[in-house]
Amino acid sequence: MSRLILKNCYTAINAADFSDHCSSAEINLSKDNIDITNFGGDGREAAAGLQNNTIVLKLQQDFSASEVDATLYPLWKNETEFDVNIRPTADVVGTDNPEYSATCILLDYQPLTGDVGTLSEVSVTFMVQRDTFDRATS
């Protein structure tokens, strides 16, 4: 059984490749838990409700043109929907390297964080809009 050591993830935000600025990637797939328990049983029952998916990236901040802040701030300010794409490696999409993608919105953004003498990194949570989350293998 093979194991995956993350060394070369592909991360793109609004078609801009930020793989060289990304130090952490997290995809959270979730559905609301709808309680459908009734008097007909001795235990709880649940049904899947609406999707509530997020993508969380930790990015090394960069204020240069076309870099992290120049991309994220306008997306937050203008409340623009945009695509986020993530693959386990930078290789082409395939069965052993699926691409996860979604149309997202950025609701919270902290453009500057860090302590004296440390790398400024921002943790950004992208809210997936509607049911736009997809997993492609080709």
N, C-alpha and C positions, 0 to 999 in steps of 0.2 A: 504494500500500500504506500503510495507516494504522499509526501507532505509538501505543503506550499510555504515557502519562506518568502515573505513579501520583500522584494528588492527593487522592482521595476514597475510599479503600478502605473497605469495610464489614467490620468484624471484631466478632464476637460470641462470648462465652465463657459457656456455661451460660445462654444467653438474655439476657445483659447486653451491651449495645452499648458496646464500648470503642474505637470508631473515633476518638474525640477524645483517646484516650490512646495510640494505637498509632502508632509511627513507622517500623515495618518489619514486613513479613509475608513469610513464606517457606513454600511447600508443597513437601515432598520426598516423591516417590513412588519406592518402591524395592521390588524383589523379591530374595530370596536367590538367589544364583547357585549352582545345583546342577551340579556337574561330572558329566557323563554320558559322558565320554571312554572309549572302549574300544579294543580291538586292531584294530578294523575300519577305521581311518582314519589319515591322516597329520597330523591336527590335533585340537585340543581341540573338544569339544562341550559345550553348556550347555543347561540347562532352567531355566525360571522356578520358583522355590520359593515359600515363604511371603512375603506382603507384609510390609514393614517401613517403614511410612509415618510421617512426622512433620509437624507444623506448628510453625513457630518464629515467635514474635512478640516484638518489642521494645516494651515498654510503659513509659510514663512513670509512675513510681510515684505512688500516691495512697493515703493511709491513711484517707480519709474513709469514712463509712458507704456501703455499696453500690458502692464503687469498687474499684480494682485489688486491694489487699491483702485487703480484706474479702471479695472473691470468691475469690481464688486460695488463700489460706491454708487455708480449710476444705476446699477440693477436694483439696489436698495432704494435709492432716492426716487426713481421713476416707477417703482412697483411693477417692473417689467417681468414677464415670464420668460424663461430661458431654459435651455437644455443643459443637463449635467450628464456626463458619460464617464463610466469607470470600468476598467478591465484589470484583472489580476496582474497582467504583464502588458508591456507596450507592443507585444507581438500582435499579429492580425487576429481578428475575431474568429473563434472556432469552438468546437465542442469542449476543448480543454482550456479555452481562454474566453469565456463568455463576456459580453459587454452588457452592463447594466446601465440603462438610460431612463431619464425621466424629464418631464417638463416641470420646472420648479419655480418657486418665488422665494426671495430673500426678505425676511421680516425683521431680523435682528443682525446688526453688524457693529463690531467694535474695531474700528480701524487701527487703534494703537493699544497694545497691551505689552507688558513685560516689566522686568525689574532691571535695575542698573547692572550693566555688564552682561545681560543675557540676550539671547536671540528673540526678536519680536515675532511671536507667532499668534495668529488669530484662529480661533475655532469657529467655524461657520456651519450653521445648520440650515440646510435647504429643505423647504417643505415641498413635497411632491404634490402637484395639482391634480385633482380628479383621479382618474384611474390610468394615468399616463406612464406608470412604471412598466418597463419592459426588460426582458432578458433575451438577448440575441446570441445565437451560436454560429451564424454564418453571415 
